[in-house]
C-alpha cells in the first residue's frame, strides 16, 4: 500500500534524491488522505496538489521539500478533522457566549427600558 509511511521511507532511504512533482504530489496526497494509489492521480485533489507543486518548485523537489510539504498536508488534515468536530458541549458553550454555532453574534432582544423608549 502506498501510504504516508511508504513514501517517508523512500525519502529517508534516498535523502539526496530529486523527486519529480508527480511523485511528490502522490506523497502529499498520501499524507493528506491516507494513501495514494495510481487511480487517485485522476482526482481533482491530486491534480490541484500537482499543479501547486509544479508552480511552486518546478519539475523536481528535494527530499526535504517533499517532507516539508507532507508535514504541511498532515497538519492541514488534522486541522480539518478538528473543525469538523461538533459536540454538545461546544454548542452549549456557544449558546452561553451568546453566539450562534457559525460564530456570528446572536440577535439580542431589547431590554424593557429600551422597549419602553427610556434611555439608561
N, C-alpha and C positions, 0 to 999 in steps of 0.2 A: 504494500500500500504506500502510495506517495503522500505521506502526511508530513507535518512540520518537522518531526524528528528525523525523518528520512533526509529531508533537504538540509537540515542543520548538520547532520552527519557528513554529508557531501562537502559542505563548506569547511567543516573542521578538518577533514582529510585533505583538502586542497586549498589552504589559506591564501596561496598566491595566484589562484586561478582567476581568469577573466570569464565572467558569466554573461552570456547573451541575454538580451532583455526579455526574450520569450521564456527562457528558463527562470529568470528572476521573477517574472510575472507569476509563474507557476508556484514559486517559493512563497511569494507574498500572498497569493490566493490561498495556499495551504495554511499559512499562519492565520489568515483571517477566517477561513471557513472550515478548517479541519483537515482537508485533503484536497489534492488536485490531480485528477486523472485526465488523460488526453481528451475525453469527452467534455470536460469542463472548459477547455480552451475556446469553445464556441459560445460561452455565456457572455452576456453583456458586462458582468462584473469583471471577468478575466480580461476582456478586451479593454475595458476602461483602465485597469491596472497596467496592462502592457503599454497602452498609449502614453500614460503618465510617465512610466519609467523611461520609455524611449525619448520622450520630450525632455525629461529632466537630466538623464545620464547619457543619452546617445545609444549606440548599438550594444555596448558592453558595460557591465558594472563590475566592481571589485567584490571580493568575498565580504569585505567589511561593509560595503554599501548594501549588499543583499541582506546581510544580517541585521543591519540597522533598519532597513525597510520592513523586514519580518517582525522585528520588535515593535515598530510603529503600528503595523497591522494587528498584532496581538493586543496591544493596548486599546486600539480602536474597537476591536471585537469585545473586549472586556467592558469597555465603557457603554457600548450598545446594550449589552446584557443588563447592566445596572440600570440604565434608563428605562428598560422595559419592565422592570420590577414594579408592580403596583400592589401595594399592600393596604390592608385596612388601617394599620397604624399610620402609614404615610398619609392616607386620605383623611383620617381623623385629625392629624396634626395640621393639615392644610386648612380644614374647616376651622380649627381653633385659631389659626393665624389669620382668619378672615379672608382667605384666598380660595379661589376655585382650583380644581386639580390642574388646570392649564397654567397656573401661575399668575393669572390676571387678578387684580383686586376685585373682591366681591362687591356687588352693589349694596349700598347700605340704605337702611330706612331712615327717614328724617326723625330726629328726636321730637318729643312732644312740644318743646319750646319752638323748634323750627317749624313744625306743622301749624302751630298757632300764630306764627309770624312774629314771635318775640325774639329779640336779639339776646344772646347770652353774654 
